[in-house]
Amino acid sequence: MPFKKTNLSEEKTFSVKDAAHMRIGVLVSEWNEEVTSALLTGALSTLEKHGVKKSEIFVQYVPGSFELTVGASLMADAMELDAIICLGCIIQGETRHFEFIAQAVANGITQVGIQYNMPVIFGVLTTDNYQQALDRCGGKHGNKGDEAAVTAIKMVDLRWNITA
Ligand code: DLZ
């Protein structure tokens, strides 16, 4: 059943498939570490809540969100994974860095997914300020790490069960 909610942290358990046999990579940007570590906490607890074994979750770090693309490509190449969740936090500043990085990461993650025919999930916050980021990593707007984990499970299920 399609869902209309904008906050997937509240996604009901019954609509997410059992993820017991999934192998999931989680790639975390160290930039804005307070936020990305909270996204990671959310993603890990949601993966485990839906049955992914701790031993089948592989966490790696990259320096900044810009490196998520190559990091995801390296992970996809080196490991037998069913999906990769990319977690990052890009905050609008005075420079145009924000737009360059956000655009590059969105495009890059999409390309890695297509290249490896694997769900590569965009769990990257792109916010105007730090408070908005805090609101989305366990604050009043939920935890987007949870949402990225739910999305990964749903996409692996699609990958495994898609029929012509
Ligand atoms: C350089 C930079 C800036 C200005 N801002 C952010 C940010 O808000 N979030 C983030 O994840 N990374 C940022 N970076 C670092 C870049 O992602 C990248 O690590 C460097 O440009 C080196 O390639």
Backbone and ligand atoms as CSV (ligand in chain L), in Angstrom:
chain,resi,resn,atom,element,x,y,z
A,1,MET,N,N,0.841,-1.196,0.000
A,1,MET,CA,C,0.000,0.000,0.000
A,1,MET,C,C,0.877,1.247,0.000
A,2,PRO,N,N,0.682,2.166,-0.932
A,2,PRO,CA,C,1.507,3.364,-0.912
A,2,PRO,C,C,1.206,4.198,0.319
A,3,PHE,N,N,2.181,4.958,0.810
A,3,PHE,CA,C,1.957,5.758,2.002
A,3,PHE,C,C,2.038,7.227,1.648
A,4,LYS,N,N,1.269,8.018,2.402
A,4,LYS,CA,C,1.205,9.445,2.104
A,4,LYS,C,C,2.022,10.270,3.092
A,5,LYS,N,N,2.504,9.597,4.143
A,5,LYS,CA,C,3.206,10.355,5.182
A,5,LYS,C,C,4.464,11.010,4.636
A,6,THR,N,N,4.845,12.125,5.229
A,6,THR,CA,C,6.117,12.724,4.853
A,6,THR,C,C,7.211,12.320,5.828
A,7,ASN,N,N,6.820,11.707,6.940
A,7,ASN,CA,C,7.792,11.296,7.938
A,7,ASN,C,C,7.791,9.776,8.050
A,8,LEU,N,N,8.779,9.152,7.386
A,8,LEU,CA,C,8.804,7.691,7.354
A,8,LEU,C,C,9.230,7.087,8.672
A,9,SER,N,N,9.700,7.931,9.624
A,9,SER,CA,C,10.061,7.397,10.935
A,9,SER,C,C,8.854,6.749,11.592
A,10,GLU,N,N,7.656,7.180,11.190
A,10,GLU,CA,C,6.441,6.633,11.786
A,10,GLU,C,C,5.892,5.457,10.974
A,11,GLU,N,N,6.642,5.006,10.000
A,11,GLU,CA,C,6.189,3.913,9.157
A,11,GLU,C,C,5.829,2.703,10.006
A,12,LYS,N,N,4.656,2.132,9.737
A,12,LYS,CA,C,4.203,0.998,10.529
A,12,LYS,C,C,5.002,-0.252,10.165
A,13,THR,N,N,5.308,-1.031,11.202
A,13,THR,CA,C,6.118,-2.227,11.010
A,13,THR,C,C,5.507,-3.164,9.979
A,14,PHE,N,N,4.160,-3.286,9.969
A,14,PHE,CA,C,3.545,-4.289,9.101
A,14,PHE,C,C,3.778,-4.019,7.618
A,15,SER,N,N,4.074,-2.782,7.253
A,15,SER,CA,C,4.245,-2.499,5.835
A,15,SER,C,C,5.703,-2.633,5.390
A,16,VAL,N,N,6.582,-2.976,6.326
A,16,VAL,CA,C,7.988,-3.187,5.972
A,16,VAL,C,C,8.277,-4.677,6.070
A,17,LYS,N,N,8.870,-5.231,4.999
A,17,LYS,CA,C,9.112,-6.672,4.952
A,17,LYS,C,C,10.191,-7.086,5.952
A,18,ASP,N,N,10.179,-8.392,6.263
A,18,ASP,CA,C,11.221,-8.939,7.127
A,18,ASP,C,C,12.565,-8.830,6.405
A,19,ALA,N,N,13.526,-8.276,7.096
A,19,ALA,CA,C,14.822,-8.006,6.461
A,19,ALA,C,C,15.903,-8.956,6.969
A,20,ALA,N,N,15.479,-10.103,7.483
A,20,ALA,CA,C,16.409,-11.006,8.174
A,20,ALA,C,C,17.600,-11.442,7.333
A,21,HIS,N,N,17.441,-11.517,6.022
A,21,HIS,CA,C,18.545,-12.047,5.207
A,21,HIS,C,C,19.258,-10.962,4.406
A,22,MET,N,N,19.027,-9.731,4.769
A,22,MET,CA,C,19.647,-8.640,4.000
A,22,MET,C,C,21.031,-8.290,4.537
A,23,ARG,N,N,21.908,-7.905,3.605
A,23,ARG,CA,C,23.260,-7.407,3.945
A,23,ARG,C,C,23.319,-5.943,3.519
A,24,ILE,N,N,23.473,-5.089,4.494
A,24,ILE,CA,C,23.349,-3.655,4.226
A,24,ILE,C,C,24.639,-2.920,4.585
A,25,GLY,N,N,25.139,-2.114,3.649
A,25,GLY,CA,C,26.258,-1.221,3.924
A,25,GLY,C,C,25.723,0.135,4.367
A,26,VAL,N,N,26.388,0.732,5.336
A,26,VAL,CA,C,26.007,2.085,5.779
A,26,VAL,C,C,27.258,2.952,5.713
A,27,LEU,N,N,27.173,3.990,4.920
A,27,LEU,CA,C,28.309,4.878,4.709
A,27,LEU,C,C,27.984,6.212,5.371
A,28,VAL,N,N,28.893,6.675,6.232
A,28,VAL,CA,C,28.603,7.847,7.059
A,28,VAL,C,C,29.632,8.937,6.804
A,29,SER,N,N,29.149,10.137,6.533
A,29,SER,CA,C,30.037,11.293,6.396
A,29,SER,C,C,30.407,11.836,7.770
A,30,GLU,N,N,31.698,12.156,7.940
A,30,GLU,CA,C,32.151,12.669,9.246
A,30,GLU,C,C,31.893,14.165,9.401
A,31,TRP,N,N,31.590,14.854,8.324
A,31,TRP,CA,C,31.310,16.300,8.411
A,31,TRP,C,C,29.980,16.488,9.144
A,32,ASN,N,N,29.915,17.430,10.082
A,32,ASN,CA,C,28.739,17.586,10.955
A,32,ASN,C,C,28.465,16.281,11.714
A,33,GLU,N,N,29.498,15.818,12.367
A,33,GLU,CA,C,29.517,14.478,12.977
A,33,GLU,C,C,28.393,14.252,13.994
A,34,GLU,N,N,28.055,15.317,14.752
A,34,GLU,CA,C,26.988,15.157,15.752
A,34,GLU,C,C,25.688,14.718,15.077
A,35,VAL,N,N,25.430,15.313,13.926
A,35,VAL,CA,C,24.198,15.003,13.197
A,35,VAL,C,C,24.300,13.630,12.525
A,36,THR,N,N,25.422,13.377,11.849
A,36,THR,CA,C,25.496,12.117,11.097
A,36,THR,C,C,25.573,10.906,12.030
A,37,SER,N,N,26.154,11.083,13.219
A,37,SER,CA,C,26.169,9.936,14.138
A,37,SER,C,C,24.756,9.660,14.661
A,38,ALA,N,N,23.941,10.705,14.800
A,38,ALA,CA,C,22.538,10.488,15.207
A,38,ALA,C,C,21.748,9.826,14.069
A,39,LEU,N,N,22.054,10.206,12.830
A,39,LEU,CA,C,21.413,9.528,11.689
A,39,LEU,C,C,21.797,8.049,11.686
A,40,LEU,N,N,23.081,7.787,11.974
A,40,LEU,CA,C,23.550,6.393,12.012
A,40,LEU,C,C,22.827,5.602,13.097
A,41,THR,N,N,22.695,6.195,14.270
A,41,THR,CA,C,21.987,5.506,15.360
A,41,THR,C,C,20.564,5.136,14.926
A,42,GLY,N,N,19.892,6.077,14.288
A,42,GLY,CA,C,18.539,5.808,13.808
A,42,GLY,C,C,18.515,4.705,12.764
A,43,ALA,N,N,19.435,4.773,11.816
A,43,ALA,CA,C,19.457,3.766,10.743
A,43,ALA,C,C,19.731,2.377,11.313
A,44,LEU,N,N,20.704,2.277,12.204
A,44,LEU,CA,C,21.056,0.960,12.755
A,44,LEU,C,C,19.904,0.366,13.556
A,45,SER,N,N,19.262,1.198,14.395
A,45,SER,CA,C,18.183,0.636,15.210
A,45,SER,C,C,17.007,0.217,14.339
A,46,THR,N,N,16.754,0.959,13.269
A,46,THR,CA,C,15.638,0.581,12.383
A,46,THR,C,C,15.969,-0.684,11.593
A,47,LEU,N,N,17.191,-0.798,11.106
A,47,LEU,CA,C,17.577,-2.034,10.395
A,47,LEU,C,C,17.411,-3.240,11.312
A,48,GLU,N,N,17.906,-3.099,12.533
A,48,GLU,CA,C,17.822,-4.232,13.466
A,48,GLU,C,C,16.378,-4.514,13.866
A,49,LYS,N,N,15.590,-3.445,14.031
A,49,LYS,CA,C,14.170,-3.629,14.382
A,49,LYS,C,C,13.446,-4.469,13.328
A,50,HIS,N,N,13.857,-4.336,12.088
A,50,HIS,CA,C,13.194,-5.081,11.008
A,50,HIS,C,C,13.905,-6.393,10.667
A,51,GLY,N,N,14.876,-6.760,11.485
A,51,GLY,CA,C,15.421,-8.120,11.371
A,51,GLY,C,C,16.808,-8.244,10.778
A,52,VAL,N,N,17.414,-7.149,10.348
A,52,VAL,CA,C,18.770,-7.278,9.801
A,52,VAL,C,C,19.717,-7.636,10.948
A,53,LYS,N,N,20.541,-8.658,10.708
A,53,LYS,CA,C,21.474,-9.074,11.772
A,53,LYS,C,C,22.602,-8.066,11.897
A,54,LYS,N,N,23.056,-7.841,13.130
A,54,LYS,CA,C,24.184,-6.925,13.360
A,54,LYS,C,C,25.377,-7.314,12.498
A,55,SER,N,N,25.597,-8.617,12.383
A,55,SER,CA,C,26.764,-9.105,11.627
A,55,SER,C,C,26.626,-8.862,10.123
A,56,GLU,N,N,25.444,-8.474,9.679
A,56,GLU,CA,C,25.202,-8.236,8.247
A,56,GLU,C,C,25.054,-6.746,7.947
A,57,ILE,N,N,25.458,-5.916,8.894
A,57,ILE,CA,C,25.462,-4.460,8.689
A,57,ILE,C,C,26.916,-3.996,8.710
A,58,PHE,N,N,27.326,-3.279,7.669
A,58,PHE,CA,C,28.729,-2.914,7.493
A,58,PHE,C,C,28.850,-1.394,7.422
A,59,VAL,N,N,29.413,-0.810,8.476
A,59,VAL,CA,C,29.498,0.650,8.574
A,59,VAL,C,C,30.895,1.118,8.159
A,60,GLN,N,N,30.933,2.097,7.267
A,60,GLN,CA,C,32.199,2.710,6.841
A,60,GLN,C,C,32.028,4.226,6.905
A,61,TYR,N,N,33.155,4.933,7.008
A,61,TYR,CA,C,33.116,6.400,7.114
A,61,TYR,C,C,33.868,7.055,5.965
A,62,VAL,N,N,33.375,8.236,5.577
A,62,VAL,CA,C,34.095,9.080,4.616
A,62,VAL,C,C,34.211,10.475,5.243
A,63,PRO,N,N,35.174,11.299,4.781
A,63,PRO,CA,C,35.390,12.605,5.434
A,63,PRO,C,C,34.206,13.556,5.315
A,64,GLY,N,N,33.632,13.677,4.137
A,64,GLY,CA,C,32.515,14.599,3.935
A,64,GLY,C,C,31.499,14.006,2.984
A,65,SER,N,N,30.376,14.675,2.855
A,65,SER,CA,C,29.311,14.136,1.996
A,65,SER,C,C,29.761,13.995,0.543
A,66,PHE,N,N,30.665,14.886,0.115
A,66,PHE,CA,C,31.141,14.796,-1.271
A,66,PHE,C,C,31.761,13.424,-1.562
A,67,GLU,N,N,32.349,12.816,-0.530
A,67,GLU,CA,C,33.028,11.519,-0.713
A,67,GLU,C,C,32.060,10.331,-0.652
A,68,LEU,N,N,30.794,10.574,-0.376
A,68,LEU,CA,C,29.841,9.457,-0.285
A,68,LEU,C,C,29.743,8.689,-1.598
A,69,THR,N,N,29.843,9.420,-2.700
A,69,THR,CA,C,29.675,8.757,-4.002
A,69,THR,C,C,30.775,7.732,-4.254
A,70,VAL,N,N,32.024,8.164,-4.136
A,70,VAL,CA,C,33.122,7.217,-4.382
A,70,VAL,C,C,33.132,6.143,-3.301
A,71,GLY,N,N,32.823,6.543,-2.066
A,71,GLY,CA,C,32.752,5.556,-0.990
A,71,GLY,C,C,31.725,4.472,-1.296
A,72,ALA,N,N,30.566,4.883,-1.782
A,72,ALA,CA,C,29.518,3.903,-2.105
A,72,ALA,C,C,29.968,3.000,-3.252
A,73,SER,N,N,30.639,3.586,-4.220
A,73,SER,CA,C,31.121,2.799,-5.357
A,73,SER,C,C,32.159,1.772,-4.887
A,74,LEU,N,N,33.076,2.196,-4.013
A,74,LEU,CA,C,34.082,1.267,-3.476
A,74,LEU,C,C,33.415,0.145,-2.693
A,75,MET,N,N,32.429,0.493,-1.875
A,75,MET,CA,C,31.730,-0.539,-1.096
A,75,MET,C,C,31.000,-1.518,-2.003
A,76,ALA,N,N,30.325,-0.970,-3.007
A,76,ALA,CA,C,29.566,-1.834,-3.918
A,76,ALA,C,C,30.496,-2.796,-4.645
A,77,ASP,N,N,31.693,-2.304,-4.945
A,77,ASP,CA,C,32.670,-3.098,-5.677
A,77,ASP,C,C,33.281,-4.194,-4.806
A,78,ALA,N,N,33.560,-3.837,-3.558
A,78,ALA,CA,C,34.368,-4.717,-2.712
A,78,ALA,C,C,33.543,-5.721,-1.911
A,79,MET,N,N,32.256,-5.450,-1.726
A,79,MET,CA,C,31.482,-6.263,-0.796
A,79,MET,C,C,30.210,-6.784,-1.465
A,80,GLU,N,N,29.760,-7.912,-0.987
A,80,GLU,CA,C,28.486,-8.459,-1.463
A,80,GLU,C,C,27.372,-7.843,-0.629
A,81,LEU,N,N,26.782,-6.768,-1.135
A,81,LEU,CA,C,25.755,-6.071,-0.363
A,81,LEU,C,C,24.438,-6.053,-1.133
A,82,ASP,N,N,23.355,-5.926,-0.388
A,82,ASP,CA,C,22.046,-5.802,-1.035
A,82,ASP,C,C,21.644,-4.345,-1.211
A,83,ALA,N,N,22.174,-3.485,-0.374
A,83,ALA,CA,C,21.885,-2.045,-0.485
A,83,ALA,C,C,22.941,-1.271,0.301
A,84,ILE,N,N,23.077,-0.015,-0.055
A,84,ILE,CA,C,23.974,0.877,0.690
A,84,ILE,C,C,23.171,2.115,1.085
A,85,ILE,N,N,23.285,2.470,2.361
A,85,ILE,CA,C,22.645,3.690,2.866
A,85,ILE,C,C,23.734,4.745,3.033
A,86,CYS,N,N,23.562,5.880,2.391
A,86,CYS,CA,C,24.534,6.976,2.514
A,86,CYS,C,C,23.967,8.030,3.457
A,87,LEU,N,N,24.708,8.344,4.510
A,87,LEU,CA,C,24.251,9.319,5.506
A,87,LEU,C,C,25.191,10.523,5.522
A,88,GLY,N,N,24.620,11.694,5.424
A,88,GLY,CA,C,25.427,12.905,5.455
A,88,GLY,C,C,24.579,14.092,5.884
A,89,CYS,N,N,25.244,15.211,6.066
A,89,CYS,CA,C,24.540,16.423,6.469
A,89,CYS,C,C,25.241,17.613,5.818
A,90,ILE,N,N,24.545,18.261,4.903
A,90,ILE,CA,C,25.108,19.411,4.198
A,90,ILE,C,C,24.297,20.635,4.607
A,91,ILE,N,N,25.008,21.605,5.181
A,91,ILE,CA,C,24.313,22.785,5.711
A,91,ILE,C,C,24.657,24.007,4.877
A,92,GLN,N,N,23.621,24.733,4.543
A,92,GLN,CA,C,23.773,25.936,3.715
A,92,GLN,C,C,24.698,26.946,4.399
A,93,GLY,N,N,25.668,27.432,3.684
A,93,GLY,CA,C,26.572,28.420,4.259
A,93,GLY,C,C,26.598,29.668,3.400
A,94,GLU,N,N,27.644,30.439,3.568
A,94,GLU,CA,C,27.766,31.678,2.803
A,94,GLU,C,C,28.196,31.408,1.367
A,95,THR,N,N,28.840,30.274,1.143
A,95,THR,CA,C,29.413,30.003,-0.170
A,95,THR,C,C,28.475,29.126,-1.001
A,96,ARG,N,N,28.879,28.890,-2.231
A,96,ARG,CA,C,28.081,28.011,-3.096
A,96,ARG,C,C,28.485,26.551,-2.936
A,97,HIS,N,N,29.375,26.272,-1.967
A,97,HIS,CA,C,29.765,24.894,-1.685
A,97,HIS,C,C,28.541,24.003,-1.529
A,98,PHE,N,N,27.548,24.531,-0.794
A,98,PHE,CA,C,26.342,23.769,-0.476
A,98,PHE,C,C,25.722,23.176,-1.742
A,99,GLU,N,N,25.460,24.071,-2.700
A,99,GLU,CA,C,24.788,23.587,-3.911
A,99,GLU,C,C,25.653,22.613,-4.700
A,100,PHE,N,N,26.957,22.944,-4.806
A,100,PHE,CA,C,27.852,22.041,-5.546
A,100,PHE,C,C,27.872,20.663,-4.908
A,101,ILE,N,N,28.031,20.640,-3.596
A,101,ILE,CA,C,28.155,19.342,-2.914
A,101,ILE,C,C,26.826,18.587,-2.974
A,102,ALA,N,N,25.731,19.278,-2.637
A,102,ALA,CA,C,24.430,18.595,-2.620
A,102,ALA,C,C,24.089,18.015,-3.992
A,103,GLN,N,N,24.319,18.812,-5.027
A,103,GLN,CA,C,24.015,18.348,-6.386
A,103,GLN,C,C,24.908,17.180,-6.787
A,104,ALA,N,N,26.196,17.320,-6.482
A,104,ALA,CA,C,27.137,16.256,-6.849
A,104,ALA,C,C,26.793,14.956,-6.133
A,105,VAL,N,N,26.448,15.049,-4.863
A,105,VAL,CA,C,26.141,13.829,-4.102
A,105,VAL,C,C,24.854,13.184,-4.616
A,106,ALA,N,N,23.839,14.000,-4.853
A,106,ALA,CA,C,22.565,13.437,-5.352
A,106,ALA,C,C,22.787,12.734,-6.692
A,107,ASN,N,N,23.503,13.406,-7.593
A,107,ASN,CA,C,23.756,12.787,-8.902
A,107,ASN,C,C,24.628,11.545,-8.770
A,108,GLY,N,N,25.677,11.668,-7.936
A,108,GLY,CA,C,26.631,10.563,-7.807
A,108,GLY,C,C,26.001,9.322,-7.218
A,109,ILE,N,N,25.206,9.513,-6.185
A,109,ILE,CA,C,24.558,8.359,-5.545
A,109,ILE,C,C,23.600,7.676,-6.527
A,110,THR,N,N,22.887,8.482,-7.281
A,110,THR,CA,C,21.994,7.918,-8.299
A,110,THR,C,C,22.784,7.073,-9.299
A,111,GLN,N,N,23.915,7.615,-9.735
A,111,GLN,CA,C,24.730,6.898,-10.727
A,111,GLN,C,C,25.270,5.578,-10.187
A,112,VAL,N,N,25.714,5.580,-8.932
A,112,VAL,CA,C,26.250,4.335,-8.362
A,112,VAL,C,C,25.135,3.278,-8.309
A,113,GLY,N,N,23.948,3.700,-7.908
A,113,GLY,CA,C,22.828,2.760,-7.862
A,113,GLY,C,C,22.537,2.144,-9.213
A,114,ILE,N,N,22.556,2.983,-10.238
A,114,ILE,CA,C,22.267,2.478,-11.587
A,114,ILE,C,C,23.405,1.577,-12.062
A,115,GLN,N,N,24.636,2.013,-11.806
A,115,GLN,CA,C,25.795,1.237,-12.270
A,115,GLN,C,C,25.819,-0.165,-11.677
A,116,TYR,N,N,25.498,-0.262,-10.388
A,116,TYR,CA,C,25.564,-1.574,-9.722
A,116,TYR,C,C,24.197,-2.241,-9.622
A,117,ASN,N,N,23.171,-1.603,-10.159
A,117,ASN,CA,C,21.811,-2.144,-10.075
A,117,ASN,C,C,21.469,-2.496,-8.625
A,118,MET,N,N,21.740,-1.572,-7.761
A,118,MET,CA,C,21.611,-1.807,-6.322
A,118,MET,C,C,20.988,-0.561,-5.683
A,119,PRO,N,N,20.103,-0.732,-4.734
A,119,PRO,CA,C,19.600,0.457,-4.039
A,119,PRO,C,C,20.732,1.170,-3.283
A,120,VAL,N,N,20.937,2.418,-3.622
A,120,VAL,CA,C,21.886,3.260,-2.881
A,120,VAL,C,C,21.056,4.444,-2.390
A,121,ILE,N,N,20.892,4.512,-1.095
A,121,ILE,CA,C,19.871,5.386,-0.514
A,121,ILE,C,C,20.458,6.739,-0.125
A,122,PHE,N,N,19.745,7.790,-0.481
A,122,PHE,CA,C,20.160,9.169,-0.218
A,122,PHE,C,C,19.669,9.590,1.168
A,123,GLY,N,N,20.470,9.300,2.166
A,123,GLY,CA,C,20.107,9.700,3.534
A,123,GLY,C,C,20.912,10.928,3.928
A,124,VAL,N,N,20.850,11.928,3.088
A,124,VAL,CA,C,21.666,13.130,3.287
A,124,VAL,C,C,20.750,14.312,3.586
A,125,LEU,N,N,20.949,14.916,4.746
A,125,LEU,CA,C,20.191,16.127,5.078
A,125,LEU,C,C,20.784,17.303,4.312
A,126,THR,N,N,19.941,18.113,3.739
A,126,THR,CA,C,20.392,19.354,3.085
A,126,THR,C,C,19.536,20.473,3.682
A,127,THR,N,N,20.111,21.178,4.641
A,127,THR,CA,C,19.299,22.130,5.409
A,127,THR,C,C,19.868,23.542,5.343
A,128,ASP,N,N,19.027,24.494,5.716
A,128,ASP,CA,C,19.445,25.902,5.726
A,128,ASP,C,C,20.364,26.198,6.904
A,129,ASN,N,N,20.154,25.481,8.014
A,129,ASN,CA,C,20.952,25.780,9.209
A,129,ASN,C,C,21.071,24.523,10.083
A,130,TYR,N,N,21.884,24.681,11.128
A,130,TYR,CA,C,22.192,23.528,11.985
A,130,TYR,C,C,20.955,23.039,12.739
A,131,GLN,N,N,20.116,23.976,13.189
A,131,GLN,CA,C,18.924,23.578,13.948
A,131,GLN,C,C,18.002,22.693,13.100
A,132,GLN,N,N,17.837,23.049,11.847
A,132,GLN,CA,C,16.993,22.215,10.974
A,132,GLN,C,C,17.565,20.797,10.867
A,133,ALA,N,N,18.883,20.710,10.853
A,133,ALA,CA,C,19.513,19.380,10.800
A,133,ALA,C,C,19.236,18.611,12.091
A,134,LEU,N,N,19.385,19.293,13.232
A,134,LEU,CA,C,19.112,18.625,14.515
A,134,LEU,C,C,17.659,18.147,14.582
A,135,ASP,N,N,16.758,18.942,14.031
A,135,ASP,CA,C,15.331,18.576,14.038
A,135,ASP,C,C,15.059,17.289,13.259
A,136,ARG,N,N,15.987,16.932,12.354
A,136,ARG,CA,C,15.768,15.789,11.458
A,136,ARG,C,C,16.658,14.591,11.761
A,137,CYS,N,N,17.366,14.633,12.872
A,137,CYS,CA,C,18.213,13.470,13.220
A,137,CYS,C,C,17.847,12.965,14.612
A,138,GLY,N,N,16.545,13.033,14.910
A,138,GLY,CA,C,16.056,12.587,16.214
A,138,GLY,C,C,15.286,13.671,16.933
A,139,GLY,N,N,15.020,14.779,16.258
A,139,GLY,CA,C,14.279,15.892,16.840
A,139,GLY,C,C,12.832,15.896,16.400
A,140,LYS,N,N,12.270,17.100,16.277
A,140,LYS,CA,C,10.814,17.192,16.059
A,140,LYS,C,C,10.365,16.686,14.682
A,141,HIS,N,N,11.282,16.550,13.743
A,141,HIS,CA,C,10.901,15.985,12.445
A,141,HIS,C,C,11.364,14.541,12.283
A,142,GLY,N,N,11.570,13.863,13.394
A,142,GLY,CA,C,11.951,12.451,13.326
A,142,GLY,C,C,13.427,12.270,13.060
A,143,ASN,N,N,13.751,11.077,12.566
A,143,ASN,CA,C,15.153,10.778,12.265
A,143,ASN,C,C,15.223,10.249,10.836
A,144,LYS,N,N,15.873,11.006,9.981
A,144,LYS,CA,C,15.941,10.624,8.563
A,144,LYS,C,C,16.816,9.388,8.354
A,145,GLY,N,N,17.602,9.042,9.382
A,145,GLY,CA,C,18.339,7.775,9.317
A,145,GLY,C,C,17.382,6.599,9.366
A,146,ASP,N,N,16.341,6.711,10.189
A,146,ASP,CA,C,15.284,5.677,10.222
A,146,ASP,C,C,14.667,5.534,8.837
A,147,GLU,N,N,14.354,6.668,8.255
A,147,GLU,CA,C,13.678,6.653,6.951
A,147,GLU,C,C,14.561,6.027,5.879
A,148,ALA,N,N,15.844,6.351,5.939
A,148,ALA,CA,C,16.765,5.777,4.953
A,148,ALA,C,C,16.813,4.259,5.111
A,149,ALA,N,N,16.775,3.772,6.357
A,149,ALA,CA,C,16.810,2.330,6.593
A,149,ALA,C,C,15.543,1.653,6.070
A,150,VAL,N,N,14.398,2.269,6.333
A,150,VAL,CA,C,13.133,1.717,5.819
A,150,VAL,C,C,13.164,1.689,4.286
A,151,THR,N,N,13.669,2.758,3.704
A,151,THR,CA,C,13.739,2.823,2.239
A,151,THR,C,C,14.648,1.721,1.697
A,152,ALA,N,N,15.780,1.506,2.348
A,152,ALA,CA,C,16.701,0.451,1.901
A,152,ALA,C,C,16.017,-0.911,1.930
A,153,ILE,N,N,15.330,-1.217,3.022
A,153,ILE,CA,C,14.665,-2.523,3.147
A,153,ILE,C,C,13.608,-2.688,2.052
A,154,LYS,N,N,12.833,-1.637,1.839
A,154,LYS,CA,C,11.784,-1.718,0.812
A,154,LYS,C,C,12.386,-1.896,-0.586
A,155,MET,N,N,13.492,-1.252,-0.836
A,155,MET,CA,C,14.097,-1.366,-2.167
A,155,MET,C,C,14.779,-2.721,-2.373
A,156,VAL,N,N,15.360,-3.280,-1.312
A,156,VAL,CA,C,15.929,-4.627,-1.443
A,156,VAL,C,C,14.796,-5.628,-1.698
A,157,ASP,N,N,13.703,-5.446,-0.978
A,157,ASP,CA,C,12.553,-6.331,-1.206
A,157,ASP,C,C,12.090,-6.239,-2.672
A,158,LEU,N,N,12.053,-5.037,-3.196
A,158,LEU,CA,C,11.680,-4.868,-4.611
A,158,LEU,C,C,12.686,-5.577,-5.513
A,159,ARG,N,N,13.963,-5.391,-5.183
A,159,ARG,CA,C,15.027,-6.002,-5.991
A,159,ARG,C,C,14.893,-7.515,-6.013
A,160,TRP,N,N,14.547,-8.101,-4.882
A,160,TRP,CA,C,14.463,-9.557,-4.771
A,160,TRP,C,C,13.173,-10.114,-5.375
A,161,ASN,N,N,12.128,-9.327,-5.343
A,161,ASN,CA,C,10.811,-9.887,-5.697
A,161,ASN,C,C,10.193,-9.310,-6.959
A,162,ILE,N,N,10.924,-8.477,-7.646
A,162,ILE,CA,C,10.336,-7.872,-8.839
A,162,ILE,C,C,10.097,-8.958,-9.897
A,163,THR,N,N,8.960,-8.884,-10.526
A,163,THR,CA,C,8.630,-9.877,-11.550
A,163,THR,C,C,8.260,-9.184,-12.848
A,164,ALA,N,N,8.519,-9.877,-13.934
A,164,ALA,CA,C,8.247,-9.283,-15.253
A,164,ALA,C,C,6.751,-9.276,-15.521
L,1,DLZ,C1,C,33.745,21.632,2.320
L,1,DLZ,C2,C,32.456,21.258,2.931
L,1,DLZ,C3,C,31.516,22.246,3.318
L,1,DLZ,C4,C,31.771,23.706,3.137
L,1,DLZ,N1,N,30.369,21.937,3.907
L,1,DLZ,C5,C,30.069,20.618,4.084
L,1,DLZ,C6,C,28.838,20.238,4.680
L,1,DLZ,O1,O,28.011,21.060,5.092
L,1,DLZ,N2,N,28.578,18.914,4.800
L,1,DLZ,C7,C,29.461,17.943,4.384
L,1,DLZ,O2,O,29.150,16.756,4.503
L,1,DLZ,N3,N,30.632,18.283,3.842
L,1,DLZ,C8,C,30.968,19.570,3.688
L,1,DLZ,N4,N,32.160,19.917,3.129
L,1,DLZ,C9,C,33.166,18.851,2.857
L,1,DLZ,C10,C,32.969,18.156,1.501
L,1,DLZ,O3,O,31.892,17.236,1.558
L,1,DLZ,C11,C,34.251,17.372,1.132
L,1,DLZ,O4,O,34.591,16.497,2.171
L,1,DLZ,C12,C,35.435,18.281,0.876
L,1,DLZ,O5,O,35.097,19.262,-0.087
L,1,DLZ,C13,C,36.654,17.474,0.371
L,1,DLZ,O6,O,36.353,16.819,-0.877
